[in-house]
């Protein structure tokens, strides 16, 4: 189901940007076209938990969770230096948590839509910054007892707004590598006495399709 949703969004994403490219070409000399590709990589994510109780506030200790992201991107350069890079990604994020001597992984699966402004100080090097819109599609609480128990946790909101900053380097005309840091701007906890914000360090490789 996740792959069907991502595939549908990818087709919609690419078809609309092809239309945008066609319109752009009618107003310019087509020197700066839209490039489409796929990308994937590793996530090192974490969650900042803060709970309010009658005794006061306390932070829940967490550790980084390693997972992955995969999806589609478009590279739309306006000129030699500035451009826009929208993406659609399926991303598994979360944190490792120890609570009352019980270890568990809190895993949130998102469809992420970053819309990044791109600046190229050098021909092969680019810097990215912009907002990222997250849509929660699955929640998992993996408890490390009795050989592992997977439970559904419904204590999270379905939408997250975050910011992204990163850099990217073109190894060749068709292959690129990059690093990006995303940090949550909104509280994704659906509980009134808790606050949860995410962070995620990503490393990825991309492949230009056309």
C-alpha positions as CSV (number, residue, x, y, z in Angstrom):
1,X,0.0,0.0,0.0
2,X,2.8,2.4,0.9
3,X,4.5,1.7,-2.5
4,X,1.3,2.3,-4.3
5,X,0.7,5.6,-2.7
6,X,4.3,6.7,-3.3
7,X,4.2,5.5,-7.0
8,X,0.9,7.4,-7.6
9,X,2.3,10.6,-6.0
10,X,5.5,10.2,-8.0
11,X,3.6,9.9,-11.3
12,X,1.4,12.9,-10.5
13,X,4.5,14.8,-9.4
14,X,6.5,14.1,-12.6
15,X,3.6,14.7,-15.0
16,X,2.8,18.1,-13.5
17,X,6.4,19.2,-13.6
18,X,6.7,18.0,-17.2
19,X,3.8,20.4,-18.0
20,X,5.7,23.1,-16.1
21,X,8.8,22.4,-18.1
22,X,6.9,22.7,-21.4
23,X,5.4,26.0,-20.4
24,X,8.8,27.3,-19.3
25,X,10.4,26.3,-22.6
26,X,7.9,28.4,-24.6
27,X,9.2,31.5,-22.7
28,X,12.9,30.8,-22.8
29,X,15.6,29.2,-24.9
30,X,15.3,25.9,-23.0
31,X,18.9,26.3,-21.7
32,X,17.8,25.6,-18.1
33,X,15.4,22.6,-18.1
34,X,13.8,20.5,-15.4
35,X,15.7,17.4,-14.5
36,X,13.9,14.4,-13.0
37,X,15.5,11.6,-10.9
38,X,15.2,9.1,-8.1
39,X,17.1,9.2,-4.8
40,X,17.5,7.1,-1.6
41,X,19.6,6.9,1.4
42,X,19.9,6.5,5.2
43,X,18.2,8.4,8.0
44,X,19.6,9.1,11.4
45,X,16.6,10.4,13.2
46,X,15.6,11.3,16.7
47,X,12.6,12.7,18.6
48,X,12.6,15.3,21.4
49,X,10.0,14.3,23.9
50,X,8.8,16.7,26.6
51,X,6.1,15.8,29.1
52,X,4.2,18.0,31.5
53,X,3.1,16.4,34.9
54,X,1.9,17.7,38.2
55,X,5.5,17.4,39.4
56,X,6.8,19.5,36.5
57,X,8.2,19.0,33.0
58,X,10.6,16.3,32.1
59,X,12.4,15.2,28.9
60,X,12.3,11.6,27.9
61,X,15.7,10.2,27.0
62,X,16.1,9.1,23.4
63,X,18.7,7.8,21.0
64,X,19.1,8.0,17.3
65,X,17.2,5.5,15.1
66,X,18.7,4.4,11.8
67,X,16.4,3.8,8.9
68,X,15.9,4.9,5.3
69,X,14.2,7.2,2.7
70,X,13.5,6.8,-1.0
71,X,11.6,8.8,-3.6
72,X,11.6,11.2,-6.5
73,X,13.1,14.6,-7.1
74,X,13.0,17.4,-9.7
75,X,15.8,19.9,-10.3
76,X,14.5,23.2,-11.9
77,X,17.2,25.7,-12.5
78,X,16.1,29.3,-13.2
79,X,19.6,30.3,-14.2
80,X,23.2,29.3,-13.6
81,X,23.0,29.9,-9.9
82,X,19.5,29.6,-8.5
83,X,16.8,27.0,-8.8
84,X,14.1,25.0,-7.0
85,X,14.2,21.3,-6.0
86,X,10.9,19.8,-5.0
87,X,10.8,16.1,-3.9
88,X,8.4,13.4,-2.8
89,X,9.9,10.9,-0.4
90,X,8.8,7.9,1.7
91,X,10.8,8.3,4.9
92,X,10.9,6.1,8.1
93,X,11.9,8.1,11.1
94,X,11.7,7.9,14.9
95,X,13.8,7.3,18.0
96,X,15.1,4.6,20.3
97,X,13.6,5.0,23.8
98,X,14.3,3.5,27.2
99,X,11.3,3.9,29.6
100,X,11.2,2.1,33.0
101,X,13.9,-0.4,31.9
102,X,12.0,-1.3,28.7
103,X,13.6,-0.6,25.3
104,X,11.5,0.2,22.3
105,X,11.7,1.8,18.9
106,X,9.1,4.5,18.0
107,X,8.9,4.5,14.2
108,X,6.9,7.0,12.2
109,X,6.5,6.5,8.4
110,X,6.0,9.7,6.4
111,X,5.4,10.9,2.9
112,X,7.7,13.9,3.0
113,X,7.4,16.8,0.4
114,X,10.4,19.2,0.7
115,X,10.4,22.3,-1.5
116,X,13.9,23.5,-1.5
117,X,15.5,26.7,-2.8
118,X,18.8,25.8,-4.5
119,X,22.0,27.9,-4.9
120,X,25.1,26.7,-6.8
121,X,28.3,28.5,-5.6
122,X,30.2,26.1,-7.9
123,X,29.3,24.1,-11.0
124,X,29.0,20.8,-9.2
125,X,28.1,21.9,-5.7
126,X,24.7,23.2,-4.5
127,X,23.3,24.4,-1.2
128,X,19.6,23.8,-0.3
129,X,17.2,25.3,2.2
130,X,13.4,25.3,2.5
131,X,10.3,24.0,4.1
132,X,9.3,20.3,4.3
133,X,5.7,19.1,4.6
134,X,5.2,15.7,6.2
135,X,2.1,13.4,6.1
136,X,2.1,10.5,8.6
137,X,1.0,7.2,7.0
138,X,2.0,4.7,9.6
139,X,3.0,4.5,13.3
140,X,4.8,1.6,15.0
141,X,5.9,0.9,18.6
142,X,8.4,-2.0,18.5
143,X,8.9,-3.2,22.1
144,X,11.9,-5.4,22.8
145,X,10.2,-8.0,25.1
146,X,8.9,-11.5,24.4
147,X,10.8,-11.6,21.0
148,X,9.3,-8.3,20.0
149,X,5.8,-7.0,19.9
150,X,4.6,-4.5,17.3
151,X,1.8,-2.2,18.5
152,X,-0.1,0.7,16.8
153,X,0.3,4.0,18.5
154,X,-2.2,6.7,17.6
155,X,-0.9,9.5,19.7
156,X,0.6,11.5,16.8
157,X,-0.8,14.1,14.5
158,X,-1.1,13.4,10.8
159,X,0.8,16.5,9.6
160,X,4.3,17.9,10.4
161,X,6.0,21.1,9.2
162,X,9.8,21.0,9.3
163,X,12.7,22.9,7.8
164,X,15.6,21.4,5.8
165,X,19.1,22.5,5.0
166,X,21.7,20.6,3.0
167,X,24.3,20.3,0.4
168,X,24.6,18.2,-2.8
169,X,27.5,17.3,-5.1
170,X,27.3,16.1,-8.7
171,X,29.7,13.2,-9.1
172,X,28.8,13.0,-12.8
173,X,26.1,14.2,-15.2
174,X,23.8,11.4,-13.9
175,X,24.9,10.7,-10.3
176,X,24.8,12.9,-7.2
177,X,25.4,12.6,-3.5
178,X,24.1,14.7,-0.7
179,X,23.6,15.4,3.0
180,X,20.6,17.1,4.6
181,X,19.4,18.0,8.1
182,X,15.7,18.3,8.8
183,X,14.3,19.7,12.1
184,X,10.7,19.8,13.1
185,X,8.9,23.1,13.6
186,X,5.6,21.8,14.8
187,X,4.6,19.6,17.7
188,X,3.5,16.2,16.3
189,X,2.1,14.8,19.6
190,X,-1.6,14.5,19.8
191,X,-1.6,14.5,23.6
192,X,-2.3,17.7,25.4
193,X,0.4,17.1,28.1
194,X,3.2,16.2,25.7
195,X,5.4,17.8,23.0
196,X,7.3,15.9,20.4
197,X,9.5,17.4,17.7
198,X,11.6,15.5,15.2
199,X,15.1,15.8,13.8
200,X,16.7,13.8,11.0
201,X,20.2,13.7,9.4
202,X,20.1,12.2,5.9
203,X,22.8,11.0,3.5
204,X,21.7,10.0,0.1
205,X,22.6,9.2,-3.5
206,X,20.5,10.3,-6.5
207,X,20.3,9.1,-10.1
208,X,19.1,11.4,-12.9
209,X,16.5,9.7,-15.1
210,X,15.9,12.4,-17.8
